[in-house]
Amino acid sequence: MLAVGLLLIAGLSLVPYKLATQTLETQTVSTFLSEQTQAKSEEKKSRGEPAFDAAAWYATHEEEPESHGVLIETMDGSRLLASHNANEIFNPASLIKLATSLVALKKLGADYRFQTRVFVDGSVDASGTLQGRLLVIGNDPTFGDVGAGLIAKELRERGIKNVKGAVAVSQDFCFNFSDSPEESAARLCKSLAFKNAEPAIADSATGQALFTLDSYPLRDVLLYMNARSSNFIAEKIGSLVGGAAGVQEFLINELQLPSAEVTIARVSGREHNRLTPRGLLTVIRALVQEAARQNLKPEDIMPVASDDKGTLRRRLAGTGLEGAVVGKTGTLTAEVDGGMASLAGIVYTKDAGDVVFVILDQGNHIWEHRQLEDQLLADVINTLATPRVVASPTPRQLLSASGLRISE
């Protein structure tokens, strides 16, 4: 009996040990599973899987996913919010102007000004009439009525009240976005309102240099160009930085974009250009960085949605993103690649930092695609972040007359 009792006591003494062992094993398995789950989560994150399924979103809106390209990330690249066909090649339309803006800022500088030089070739009599030619030489793509008014005022202050002869302009002179030097000369002549003056074209500057009209600084010209999506200004600025070939070379050599994924046919975005959503996001990041290097904010060279006049003026209304998006639109009609609508830029948020995005929609349903772009961007941002408004209290005046100046 004593032996049996001892065996029973010994057996019972092992029970807590077995329970403790089983508990430890259970905890170990639980910890292992937790670590595996976390590892899979980290693996998913490292694979760059987006938090928002853009392909499914397009499918639910009865759109063919393959005709759309999307890439939305935080500025620092730490979070991928949405991605679809990010490495596929599309025609970005006027989003090319962002690349043109980048190259122009890099090569010319934010404070660069076009110069319109005024010469007199003749003599001024006692009545203040110039007996000879007034020459206006320059290639400012924004020159127009305001500039002509300043020139007329400056001439009067210098004693020139009339011109009996020609008002001649250079071959590259343009007035109110006209590509025709003859038409521009006629408009300038009419605007100056000098009796007996006749418009003409000058092959070169002759006579005495009087003064120079300095254009708006490049940063203001870029803001106007991007807000209005001005093809005219884009082509003029692009011609100063190497044209389409120069911009393409910059994107390949400086930004290291794959050459097979870059085609710049026109610096304005017209015709058959090619870039991927990922390539465009690289352009936007580089543009923001270059702007910051020159003490500019993105909104200094791009319009604010639902605020500034231009193609973004009525975009994103009612989405909750009004005044929080700075960007650029793009549009091509069906004659070019079947039509295109595009939207790209930066969304300012309170909790996710700055978010960069590109949305490309191919097809001729341009109005519908613009609505889709606004809604997709709103759905992504409002799901994953909180917008932060950066719009000014009052709408900005693009190309304010105060930006022009007279110099010797």
C-alpha positions in Angstrom: 0.0 0.0 0.0 2.8 2.4 0.8 4.4 1.7 -2.6 1.1 2.4 -4.4 0.7 5.7 -2.4 4.2 6.8 -3.4 3.6 6.1 -7.0 0.3 8.1 -6.9 2.0 11.1 -5.3 4.8 11.0 -7.9 2.3 10.9 -10.7 0.3 13.8 -9.4 3.4 15.9 -8.9 4.1 15.7 -12.7 0.7 17.2 -13.7 1.6 20.9 -13.1 4.7 20.3 -15.1 2.8 18.8 -18.0 0.2 21.6 -17.9 3.0 24.2 -17.8 4.7 22.6 -20.7 1.5 22.5 -22.7 0.8 26.2 -21.9 4.3 27.1 -22.9 4.0 25.2 -26.1 0.6 26.9 -26.8 2.1 30.3 -26.2 5.1 29.4 -28.4 2.8 28.3 -31.3 0.7 31.5 -30.8 3.8 33.7 -30.9 5.0 31.8 -34.0 1.7 32.3 -35.8 1.7 36.0 -34.8 5.2 36.4 -36.1 4.3 34.6 -39.3 1.3 36.9 -39.8 3.4 40.0 -39.2 6.1 38.6 -41.5 3.5 38.1 -44.3 2.2 41.6 -43.7 5.7 43.0 -43.9 6.3 40.9 -47.0 3.1 42.3 -48.6 4.2 45.8 -47.8 7.7 45.2 -49.2 6.1 43.8 -52.4 4.4 47.2 -52.7 0.8 46.0 -52.9 -1.5 49.0 -52.9 -3.9 49.7 -50.1 -6.7 50.6 -52.6 -7.6 48.3 -55.5 -7.9 50.6 -58.5 -8.5 47.8 -61.0 -11.5 46.5 -59.0 -12.7 50.1 -58.7 -12.7 50.6 -62.5 -14.4 47.2 -63.0 -17.2 48.3 -60.6 -17.6 51.4 -62.8 -18.0 49.3 -65.9 -14.6 50.4 -67.3 -12.1 48.2 -69.1 -9.2 48.2 -66.6 -6.5 47.9 -69.4 -7.3 51.4 -70.8 -6.5 53.1 -67.5 -3.3 53.8 -65.6 -3.0 54.8 -62.0 -0.2 55.4 -59.5 -0.8 57.1 -56.1 1.9 57.2 -53.4 3.1 59.4 -50.6 5.8 61.8 -51.7 8.5 59.9 -49.8 7.4 56.6 -51.4 6.8 54.9 -48.0 3.2 54.2 -48.7 1.6 52.9 -51.9 -2.0 54.0 -51.9 -3.1 52.8 -55.4 -1.5 51.3 -58.5 -2.8 50.0 -61.7 -0.9 49.6 -65.0 1.8 51.8 -63.4 4.5 50.5 -65.8 2.4 50.6 -69.0 2.9 53.2 -71.6 0.2 55.8 -72.3 -0.2 59.2 -74.0 -0.2 61.6 -71.1 -1.5 64.6 -73.2 -0.8 67.9 -71.5 0.8 66.3 -68.5 3.9 66.6 -70.7 3.9 70.3 -69.7 5.0 69.2 -66.2 8.2 67.9 -67.8 8.6 71.1 -69.8 8.2 73.1 -66.6 10.8 71.0 -64.9 13.4 71.4 -67.7 12.7 75.1 -68.0 13.0 75.7 -64.2 16.2 73.7 -64.2 17.8 75.4 -67.2 16.4 78.9 -67.0 15.6 79.5 -63.4 12.4 80.7 -61.7 13.4 84.4 -62.0 14.1 84.2 -65.8 12.4 87.0 -67.8 11.8 87.3 -71.5 13.0 90.7 -72.8 11.3 93.0 -75.3 13.7 95.7 -76.4 12.6 99.0 -77.8 14.7 100.9 -80.4 14.2 104.2 -82.3 15.7 104.5 -85.7 15.3 108.1 -86.6 14.9 111.5 -84.9 12.2 113.0 -82.7 11.0 116.5 -83.7 9.8 119.3 -81.5 6.2 118.0 -81.6 7.3 114.7 -80.2 6.9 112.8 -83.5 9.5 110.1 -84.3 10.5 110.6 -87.9 11.6 107.0 -88.6 11.0 103.6 -87.3 10.1 102.3 -83.8 11.4 98.8 -83.4 10.1 96.3 -80.9 12.3 93.2 -80.6 11.5 90.2 -78.5 10.1 86.7 -78.1 7.9 87.0 -74.9 5.1 84.5 -75.4 2.9 86.4 -72.9 3.3 89.9 -74.5 0.0 91.6 -75.1 -2.2 94.6 -74.4 -0.7 95.2 -70.9 2.9 95.2 -72.2 1.9 97.4 -75.2 0.3 99.9 -72.7 3.5 100.1 -70.6 5.6 100.6 -73.7 3.3 103.5 -74.9 3.4 105.1 -71.4 7.2 104.9 -71.3 7.6 106.4 -74.8 5.4 109.3 -73.8 7.4 109.9 -70.7 10.5 110.0 -72.9 8.9 112.6 -75.2 7.7 110.4 -78.1 4.1 111.1 -78.7 3.7 109.9 -82.2 5.5 107.9 -84.9 5.6 108.9 -88.6 7.0 105.8 -90.1 6.9 102.1 -89.2 6.3 100.2 -86.0 8.5 97.2 -86.8 8.7 93.9 -84.9 11.1 91.0 -85.0 10.3 87.7 -86.7 9.8 86.0 -83.3 7.6 88.7 -81.8 4.1 87.6 -80.8 1.2 89.6 -79.5 -1.7 88.1 -77.7 -0.6 84.5 -78.5 -0.4 85.0 -82.2 2.3 83.0 -84.1 2.1 85.4 -87.1 4.7 88.3 -86.8 2.7 90.3 -89.4 -0.5 90.0 -87.4 1.4 90.7 -84.2 2.9 93.9 -85.8 -0.5 95.1 -86.8 -2.0 94.5 -83.3 0.9 96.3 -81.7 0.6 99.2 -84.1 -3.1 99.5 -83.3 -2.5 99.2 -79.6 0.1 102.0 -79.5 -2.4 104.2 -81.3 0.3 106.3 -83.2 -1.2 108.2 -86.1 0.4 107.5 -89.5 2.4 104.5 -88.2 2.4 101.4 -90.3 3.2 97.8 -89.1 6.4 96.2 -90.5 8.8 93.3 -89.9 12.4 94.0 -88.9 15.3 91.7 -89.8 17.5 93.1 -87.1 17.6 95.8 -84.5 18.8 99.1 -85.7 19.0 102.6 -84.2 19.2 103.6 -80.6 18.2 101.3 -77.8 15.7 103.1 -75.5 14.6 100.6 -72.9 13.6 97.0 -72.2 10.3 95.6 -71.1 11.0 92.6 -68.8 8.3 89.9 -68.9 6.7 88.2 -65.9 9.1 85.9 -64.1 9.2 82.4 -65.4 7.5 81.0 -62.2 4.4 83.2 -63.0 4.5 82.2 -66.7 4.6 78.5 -65.7 1.7 78.9 -63.4 -0.3 80.5 -66.2 0.8 77.9 -68.7 -0.2 75.0 -66.4 -3.4 76.6 -65.2 -4.6 77.4 -68.7 -2.8 74.5 -70.3 -1.4 76.9 -72.9 0.1 75.0 -75.8 1.4 78.3 -77.3 3.4 79.2 -74.2 4.7 75.6 -73.7 6.0 75.5 -77.2 7.7 78.9 -76.9 9.3 78.0 -73.5 10.3 74.5 -74.8 12.1 76.1 -77.8 14.5 77.7 -75.3 15.5 74.4 -73.6 16.0 72.2 -76.7 12.5 71.5 -77.8 11.0 68.1 -77.7 14.4 66.4 -78.2 15.9 68.4 -75.3 13.1 67.5 -72.9 13.2 63.8 -73.9 17.0 63.7 -73.4 16.6 65.3 -70.0 14.1 62.7 -68.9 16.3 59.9 -70.0 19.7 61.2 -69.0 18.9 63.2 -65.9 15.9 61.4 -64.4 17.1 58.0 -65.6 13.7 57.0 -67.2 14.0 54.0 -69.5 14.4 55.2 -73.1 11.9 52.7 -74.3 9.3 54.3 -72.1 9.8 57.9 -73.1 8.7 59.7 -76.3 8.3 63.4 -76.5 6.8 64.6 -79.8 5.7 68.0 -78.6 6.6 69.9 -75.4 3.0 71.0 -75.1 1.7 67.5 -74.9 0.0 67.6 -78.3 0.4 64.6 -80.7 1.9 61.2 -79.9 3.8 61.5 -76.6 4.5 58.5 -74.4 5.2 58.0 -70.7 4.2 55.6 -68.0 2.4 56.5 -64.8 5.6 55.7 -62.9 7.7 57.9 -65.2 5.2 60.8 -64.7 5.4 60.4 -60.9 9.2 60.7 -61.2 8.7 63.9 -63.2 6.4 65.3 -60.5 8.7 64.5 -57.7 11.7 66.0 -59.6 9.6 69.1 -60.3 8.6 69.5 -56.6 12.3 69.1 -55.6 13.5 71.6 -58.2 10.9 74.1 -57.1 11.9 73.7 -53.5 15.5 74.3 -54.4 14.5 77.6 -55.9 12.3 78.5 -52.9 9.0 77.7 -54.6 6.1 75.7 -53.5 4.3 73.4 -56.0 1.3 75.8 -56.0 3.6 78.6 -57.2 3.9 76.9 -60.6 0.7 74.7 -60.7 -2.9 75.7 -60.1 -5.0 74.7 -57.1 -8.1 72.7 -57.9 -11.5 74.4 -57.4 -9.7 77.7 -56.8 -7.5 79.1 -59.6 -8.9 80.0 -63.0 -8.1 77.5 -65.7 -8.7 73.8 -66.4 -8.8 72.8 -62.7 -11.2 75.6 -61.8 -14.3 73.4 -61.5 -12.6 70.1 -60.9 -13.0 68.0 -57.7 -16.0 70.0 -56.6 -18.0 68.2 -53.9 -15.3 65.6 -53.3 -13.8 67.0 -50.1 -10.6 67.7 -52.0 -11.4 71.3 -53.0 -8.4 73.5 -52.4 -6.2 70.5 -51.3 -5.0 69.4 -54.8 -2.3 71.1 -56.9 -2.0 69.7 -60.4 -2.4 69.5 -64.1 -5.0 68.2 -66.5 -4.6 66.7 -69.9 -6.9 66.2 -72.8 -6.7 64.7 -76.3 -9.5 64.2 -78.8 -10.2 60.9 -80.5 -8.0 61.9 -83.5 -4.9 61.2 -81.3 -4.6 57.7 -79.8 -8.4 57.4 -79.5 -8.7 60.3 -77.0 -7.2 60.9 -73.6 -8.1 62.4 -70.3 -5.4 62.7 -67.6 -4.9 64.2 -64.2 -1.8 64.4 -62.1 -0.3 66.4 -59.2 -0.1 66.5 -55.4 -2.7 66.1 -52.7 -1.9 67.8 -49.4 -3.1 65.7 -46.4 -3.0 66.2 -42.6 -2.0 62.7 -41.7 -0.2 61.1 -44.7 2.0 64.0 -45.8 2.0 65.1 -49.4 0.6 62.5 -51.8 1.6 62.4 -55.5 -0.7 60.9 -58.1 -1.1 60.2 -61.8 -4.4 59.1 -63.4 -4.6 58.3 -67.1 -7.8 57.4 -68.9 -7.7 56.4 -72.6 -10.7 56.7 -74.8 -13.0 59.3 -76.3 -15.4 59.6 -73.3 -13.5 62.6 -72.0 -16.2 64.2 -69.8 -17.0 60.8 -68.2 -13.3 60.1 -67.6 -12.8 63.5 -65.9 -15.6 62.6 -63.5 -14.0 59.2 -62.9 -10.6 60.8 -62.2 -12.1 63.1 -59.6 -14.1 60.4 -57.9 -11.2 57.8 -57.9 -8.8 60.3 -56.4 -11.4 61.3 -53.8 -12.2 57.7 -52.9 -8.5 56.9 -52.4 -7.6 59.9 -50.4 -10.8 60.0 -48.3 -10.4 56.3 -47.5 -6.8 56.5 -46.4 -6.0 60.2 -45.4 -7.5 63.6 -44.5 -7.1 66.4 -47.0 -5.4 69.7 -46.0 -6.5 72.9 -47.8 -3.7 75.1 -49.3 -5.8 77.4 -51.5 -5.4 81.1 -50.9 -8.3 83.0 -49.2 -9.0 84.8 -52.5 -8.5 83.4 -56.0 -5.1 84.4 -57.5 -4.8 86.7 -60.5 -2.7 85.0 -63.1 -0.1 87.2 -64.8 -0.8 90.3 -62.8 0.3 93.6 -64.5 2.5 94.3 -61.5 4.8 91.4 -62.6 6.0 93.4 -65.6 8.8 96.0 -65.4 10.8 98.5 -67.5 14.6 98.5 -67.4 17.3 100.2 -69.3 
